[in-house]
């Protein structure tokens, strides 16, 4: 079985974006604000967007199941206030839930949170509870920078975030650390902000001692961990200078990397540097990089090819990356699969 | 000959830091502000700090020559206004010049600029001219974020920066893109801000067409190019989506990476992904990561060992990385060496 832990509903019906645009217009002009009930998307529309896109690709690439969350760049927590984020998150999460109901063998939801800059993260808990209890969400996406590239929130190790962590521990679900659109012109969203956020989060975790307070808390750092594996020596050395335990002991019981690295040498480095038990298969398909690599003739984000071609993996290790690690890191996914006899 | 293109005067005599602290105190209390002449550092003091530190390491590691600039984290362009940055840059640059005079076979200066947030970059030109004409500087360090982690300046491709680029082209010197201390608590200076800045700069260059306007302008992106080589597939794919030419054509006549990557797999990836003619030997010694790697028994930043151990290089390629590329990217260095018959 091949589980892709990182997929977003990037192909939602156009009506969703139209509703969002109306919602944004309503921030300046409340008379323009839409009702939630104004958004009408039929099951057939959802089916069509999934079958012709994500599911078609999953079939072509032979992955079985995707942990599926709302489009990351559209979370845009910087827009409006908590009420705006709250209505938007509720709609997006419900849509991913509907995808999971329409394709129960192929999609399991993960939730976005209604974060808003300057608003305490505990305000996100009701939506988190709805997604876990009613929608079967097996994870959340946590945005370390709801300001969208201004980085005005405290580091992830700050008590600011603890109410969320308490809920994650209670429900035994991991958080993928995932920013959204950058409004800072310095940072290209998928080329700089995403990767920087991964690197930043990893270094914040090195500096702190978060997992002393939350020994069972788990973070997935996407996009192959940003720059962390490439600079593993730097991070080992910095941890050492900060008098922290070795990274394996300090972080690797709690921190995992996905395989969203879009070329063979990158995946080879990841597999060489990071322990296999900390690597989770993912593609972020259909996502940041949609083209076909002229050098290989395959999609850049067809990460399964790189994992397959990597010379250093045994079949057992490959199975860990494809399935075993995901079951361990996402116990609610494991439970849901077991219930189905999978 | 082995040229290290990335060294900072991180070991300057204590008097320098004391003067800086007094200068900072003088921002709030002008009566406390020091005169430039209050700083007294003797040649013997400089000799001692270099001989027991950088030069001792260079001898141990058998590198010959270092392109030497003021301590990057101490540039701290966010502190005070242009006058503060200006006095500070002048002092720091003069010290590096004195190092180069005391050890002419081992150190060649590169200049920091008196950047200041919100101040037009052209204000830096007089200091740049002094450093090139009077001090023999062969490069500058350009800080893409003088705010120190708030990222309030425009991207490097913006016309904002053009007056600097015109001077670089005129003098035929490259810029190393190098940030300074982060005042943003989200970003650890050497673990996040440095690496993020490298990644950010590379993506800005992908988005723009800067080298159409400045075909001979050259940037060195330090710390192994941040995350760029690890995510080379992502960057190739994003360039393609942005309808830019292939990276090789779009950027690699003008953009170079150093070897400040502190473990073997990282260097191996860099050498595998980036054309050899775009890689310059460097260690940033004595710098960000000062410890000894317990796995190897050697300093993390002893990057020569990784380059030596890399199985994929021919002797000719190694010589390119150690020397040939540096002579090409830093023509004023090449000229100075030729003048000495080297």
Interface residues (C-beta under 8 A of the other chain):
Chain A: X144 X145 X149 X150 X151 X153 X154 X155 X184 X185 X186 X187 X188 X190 X191 X192 X195 X196 X199 X200 X203 X204 X206 X207 X223 X224 X226 X227 X229 X230 X231 X232 X233 X234 X235 X236 X237 X238 X240 X241 X261 X262 X263 X265 X266 X268 X269 X272 X273 X288 X289 X290 X291 X293 X300 X301
Chain B: X144 X145 X149 X150 X151 X153 X154 X155 X184 X185 X186 X187 X188 X190 X191 X192 X195 X196 X199 X200 X203 X204 X206 X207 X223 X224 X226 X227 X229 X230 X231 X232 X233 X234 X235 X236 X237 X238 X240 X241 X261 X262 X263 X265 X266 X268 X269 X272 X273 X288 X289 X290 X291 X293 X300 X301
